[in-house]
Amino acid sequence: MRRHRVLQSTILGVAMLAVAGCGAVVTPGGGSAAGDDAPVGSSSAPASPPVSSPSLLPSAAPAAPGALIAQGTVLQQGESLPQLCLGGVAESYPPQCSGPDLLNWNWDGVEQSETASGVTWGTYAVQGTWDGTAFTRTGEPIPLSLYDPIADVDPRLDPANPGSGDQADLEQLQLELFETPDPLVLSSTVTNGYLFVTVVYDDGTVQERYDEEFGPTLVAVQSALRPVS
């Protein structure tokens, strides 16, 4: 198999976090924000041809045509724009994270926020729109401690529907994603014969790129921003 170019990064964000256990790797701004169907654990799958690094993907996420729901940490430092952190958060005090700008946000009347050292933050489910670079709030935010969405389980997590990836090859591909992070990728984990990759938003084009590169049963793309049901 020809050697593909490794995903390149244009945004470094905060320090990279490696999540121990379950084969999960978090990239800048990363962590798991995939919701109820985020992969847990890993399992072996039938052997597959060696996997090489993916070719260069677009450096910006596609825009979304309708309303989306986001679950994550909203963090604002001083007078700068609030950030919508859809991935990992450094466990410092105050916390540290990065993400797209959050527009039309006002802390007045928002429950369960905290402020320390000039930083205000809280964890919320936020409804809004996505233009490919920023998220604009359109609905009232709900603290994640009070948010109880209907489970939306990815069928690719079903052990009866495994991917075609070899565990070792998928872990190597995951490592390369971690070493040379892509701004689209929030986190990745090897589960059920797939390399699950969580991105900010995918309208199907990011998944298509991976499918063209490796076939349809190797890399499974999940969106942190999801359509409002």
ZIJOJO-V756726 format. One record per residue. N is the residue number from 1. RES is the residue in three letters. PSI is psi as a letter, one per 40 degrees, with the letter a starting at -180 (NA if undefined). D_LAST is the distance of its C-alpha to the last C-alpha in Angstrom with 1 decimal. Layout:
n:N res:RES psi:PSI d_last:D_LAST
n:N res:RES psi:PSI d_last:D_LAST
This chain:
n:1 res:MET psi:h d_last:41.1
n:2 res:ARG psi:i d_last:41.4
n:3 res:ARG psi:h d_last:40.6
n:4 res:HIS psi:i d_last:37.5
n:5 res:ARG psi:i d_last:37.2
n:6 res:VAL psi:i d_last:35.4
n:7 res:LEU psi:h d_last:32.3
n:8 res:GLN psi:i d_last:33.6
n:9 res:SER psi:h d_last:32.4
n:10 res:THR psi:e d_last:32.5
n:11 res:ILE psi:h d_last:31.1
n:12 res:LEU psi:d d_last:32.6
n:13 res:GLY psi:a d_last:30.9
n:14 res:VAL psi:i d_last:31.9
n:15 res:ALA psi:i d_last:33.9
n:16 res:MET psi:i d_last:32.4
n:17 res:LEU psi:h d_last:31.4
n:18 res:ALA psi:h d_last:32.0
n:19 res:VAL psi:h d_last:30.2
n:20 res:ALA psi:i d_last:32.6
n:21 res:GLY psi:i d_last:31.8
n:22 res:CYS psi:e d_last:29.3
n:23 res:GLY psi:f d_last:30.4
n:24 res:ALA psi:i d_last:27.9
n:25 res:VAL psi:h d_last:28.9
n:26 res:VAL psi:h d_last:27.4
n:27 res:THR psi:i d_last:28.3
n:28 res:PRO psi:h d_last:28.7
n:29 res:GLY psi:e d_last:25.9
n:30 res:GLY psi:a d_last:24.8
n:31 res:GLY psi:a d_last:23.8
n:32 res:SER psi:h d_last:20.8
n:33 res:ALA psi:f d_last:17.4
n:34 res:ALA psi:e d_last:15.6
n:35 res:GLY psi:a d_last:14.1
n:36 res:ASP psi:d d_last:14.5
n:37 res:ASP psi:f d_last:15.5
n:38 res:ALA psi:h d_last:18.1
n:39 res:PRO psi:i d_last:21.3
n:40 res:VAL psi:h d_last:24.0
n:41 res:GLY psi:a d_last:27.6
n:42 res:SER psi:i d_last:29.1
n:43 res:SER psi:i d_last:30.8
n:44 res:SER psi:i d_last:33.3
n:45 res:ALA psi:i d_last:32.6
n:46 res:PRO psi:i d_last:35.1
n:47 res:ALA psi:i d_last:37.3
n:48 res:SER psi:i d_last:36.4
n:49 res:PRO psi:i d_last:38.3
n:50 res:PRO psi:i d_last:38.7
n:51 res:VAL psi:h d_last:35.8
n:52 res:SER psi:i d_last:36.6
n:53 res:SER psi:i d_last:34.8
n:54 res:PRO psi:i d_last:32.1
n:55 res:SER psi:i d_last:33.1
n:56 res:LEU psi:h d_last:32.1
n:57 res:LEU psi:i d_last:28.4
n:58 res:PRO psi:i d_last:27.4
n:59 res:SER psi:e d_last:28.0
n:60 res:ALA psi:i d_last:25.0
n:61 res:ALA psi:i d_last:21.3
n:62 res:PRO psi:i d_last:19.8
n:63 res:ALA psi:i d_last:18.0
n:64 res:ALA psi:i d_last:14.4
n:65 res:PRO psi:e d_last:14.0
n:66 res:GLY psi:a d_last:11.0
n:67 res:ALA psi:i d_last:9.2
n:68 res:LEU psi:i d_last:8.7
n:69 res:ILE psi:h d_last:8.9
n:70 res:ALA psi:i d_last:12.4
n:71 res:GLN psi:h d_last:14.3
n:72 res:GLY psi:a d_last:18.0
n:73 res:THR psi:h d_last:21.3
n:74 res:VAL psi:h d_last:22.1
n:75 res:LEU psi:h d_last:25.9
n:76 res:GLN psi:h d_last:28.3
n:77 res:GLN psi:h d_last:32.0
n:78 res:GLY psi:b d_last:34.3
n:79 res:GLU psi:e d_last:33.6
n:80 res:SER psi:i d_last:31.7
n:81 res:LEU psi:i d_last:28.1
n:82 res:PRO psi:i d_last:25.5
n:83 res:GLN psi:i d_last:24.2
n:84 res:LEU psi:h d_last:20.7
n:85 res:CYS psi:h d_last:21.8
n:86 res:LEU psi:e d_last:19.2
n:87 res:GLY psi:b d_last:21.9
n:88 res:GLY psi:i d_last:25.1
n:89 res:VAL psi:h d_last:26.9
n:90 res:ALA psi:h d_last:30.7
n:91 res:GLU psi:f d_last:31.9
n:92 res:SER psi:a d_last:34.4
n:93 res:TYR psi:h d_last:34.9
n:94 res:PRO psi:i d_last:33.4
n:95 res:PRO psi:i d_last:30.8
n:96 res:GLN psi:h d_last:30.6
n:97 res:CYS psi:i d_last:27.7
n:98 res:SER psi:i d_last:26.7
n:99 res:GLY psi:a d_last:23.7
n:100 res:PRO psi:i d_last:22.6
n:101 res:ASP psi:i d_last:23.6
n:102 res:LEU psi:h d_last:21.3
n:103 res:LEU psi:i d_last:22.0
n:104 res:ASN psi:f d_last:22.0
n:105 res:TRP psi:h d_last:22.3
n:106 res:ASN psi:h d_last:24.6
n:107 res:TRP psi:e d_last:25.8
n:108 res:ASP psi:h d_last:27.1
n:109 res:GLY psi:e d_last:25.4
n:110 res:VAL psi:h d_last:23.1
n:111 res:GLU psi:i d_last:23.8
n:112 res:GLN psi:f d_last:25.0
n:113 res:SER psi:i d_last:26.3
n:114 res:GLU psi:i d_last:29.7
n:115 res:THR psi:h d_last:32.4
n:116 res:ALA psi:h d_last:35.3
n:117 res:SER psi:f d_last:37.7
n:118 res:GLY psi:e d_last:35.9
n:119 res:VAL psi:h d_last:32.5
n:120 res:THR psi:h d_last:29.6
n:121 res:TRP psi:i d_last:26.5
n:122 res:GLY psi:i d_last:23.7
n:123 res:THR psi:h d_last:20.6
n:124 res:TYR psi:i d_last:17.3
n:125 res:ALA psi:h d_last:13.5
n:126 res:VAL psi:h d_last:13.4
n:127 res:GLN psi:h d_last:11.0
n:128 res:GLY psi:a d_last:12.8
n:129 res:THR psi:i d_last:14.0
n:130 res:TRP psi:h d_last:16.0
n:131 res:ASP psi:e d_last:19.2
n:132 res:GLY psi:e d_last:20.4
n:133 res:THR psi:d d_last:22.5
n:134 res:ALA psi:i d_last:21.1
n:135 res:PHE psi:h d_last:17.9
n:136 res:THR psi:h d_last:18.0
n:137 res:ARG psi:h d_last:16.5
n:138 res:THR psi:e d_last:15.1
n:139 res:GLY psi:i d_last:13.9
n:140 res:GLU psi:h d_last:15.9
n:141 res:PRO psi:i d_last:16.0
n:142 res:ILE psi:h d_last:15.8
n:143 res:PRO psi:h d_last:18.4
n:144 res:LEU psi:d d_last:17.3
n:145 res:SER psi:e d_last:19.9
n:146 res:LEU psi:e d_last:17.9
n:147 res:TYR psi:h d_last:14.3
n:148 res:ASP psi:g d_last:13.3
n:149 res:PRO psi:i d_last:9.8
n:150 res:ILE psi:h d_last:9.4
n:151 res:ALA psi:h d_last:11.4
n:152 res:ASP psi:g d_last:10.4
n:153 res:VAL psi:h d_last:14.0
n:154 res:ASP psi:h d_last:15.4
n:155 res:PRO psi:e d_last:17.8
n:156 res:ARG psi:e d_last:20.3
n:157 res:LEU psi:e d_last:21.0
n:158 res:ASP psi:h d_last:22.4
n:159 res:PRO psi:d d_last:26.2
n:160 res:ALA psi:e d_last:26.7
n:161 res:ASN psi:f d_last:25.0
n:162 res:PRO psi:i d_last:26.9
n:163 res:GLY psi:a d_last:27.3
n:164 res:SER psi:e d_last:30.7
n:165 res:GLY psi:i d_last:31.6
n:166 res:ASP psi:h d_last:34.7
n:167 res:GLN psi:d d_last:34.1
n:168 res:ALA psi:d d_last:36.9
n:169 res:ASP psi:d d_last:35.9
n:170 res:LEU psi:d d_last:32.2
n:171 res:GLU psi:d d_last:33.5
n:172 res:GLN psi:d d_last:35.8
n:173 res:LEU psi:d d_last:33.1
n:174 res:GLN psi:d d_last:31.1
n:175 res:LEU psi:d d_last:34.2
n:176 res:GLU psi:d d_last:34.7
n:177 res:LEU psi:d d_last:31.2
n:178 res:PHE psi:d d_last:32.1
n:179 res:GLU psi:d d_last:35.6
n:180 res:THR psi:g d_last:34.5
n:181 res:PRO psi:i d_last:31.0
n:182 res:ASP psi:i d_last:28.7
n:183 res:PRO psi:e d_last:26.8
n:184 res:LEU psi:d d_last:23.6
n:185 res:VAL psi:h d_last:23.9
n:186 res:LEU psi:d d_last:22.8
n:187 res:SER psi:i d_last:23.9
n:188 res:SER psi:i d_last:25.0
n:189 res:THR psi:i d_last:26.0
n:190 res:VAL psi:h d_last:27.8
n:191 res:THR psi:h d_last:26.4
n:192 res:ASN psi:f d_last:26.9
n:193 res:GLY psi:e d_last:28.7
n:194 res:TYR psi:i d_last:26.2
n:195 res:LEU psi:h d_last:26.3
n:196 res:PHE psi:h d_last:22.7
n:197 res:VAL psi:h d_last:22.2
n:198 res:THR psi:h d_last:19.5
n:199 res:VAL psi:i d_last:19.4
n:200 res:VAL psi:d d_last:18.0
n:201 res:TYR psi:h d_last:15.8
n:202 res:ASP psi:h d_last:16.4
n:203 res:ASP psi:e d_last:15.6
n:204 res:GLY psi:d d_last:17.6
n:205 res:THR psi:d d_last:21.0
n:206 res:VAL psi:d d_last:21.7
n:207 res:GLN psi:d d_last:21.2
n:208 res:GLU psi:d d_last:23.4
n:209 res:ARG psi:d d_last:26.1
n:210 res:TYR psi:d d_last:26.3
n:211 res:ASP psi:d d_last:26.4
n:212 res:GLU psi:d d_last:29.2
n:213 res:GLU psi:d d_last:31.0
n:214 res:PHE psi:e d_last:30.8
n:215 res:GLY psi:i d_last:29.3
n:216 res:PRO psi:e d_last:25.9
n:217 res:THR psi:f d_last:26.5
n:218 res:LEU psi:d d_last:27.6
n:219 res:VAL psi:h d_last:25.1
n:220 res:ALA psi:h d_last:21.4
n:221 res:VAL psi:h d_last:19.3
n:222 res:GLN psi:i d_last:16.3
n:223 res:SER psi:h d_last:14.4
n:224 res:ALA psi:d d_last:14.5
n:225 res:LEU psi:h d_last:12.1
n:226 res:ARG psi:i d_last:8.7
n:227 res:PRO psi:i d_last:6.1
n:228 res:VAL psi:h d_last:3.8
n:229 res:SER psi:NA d_last:0.0
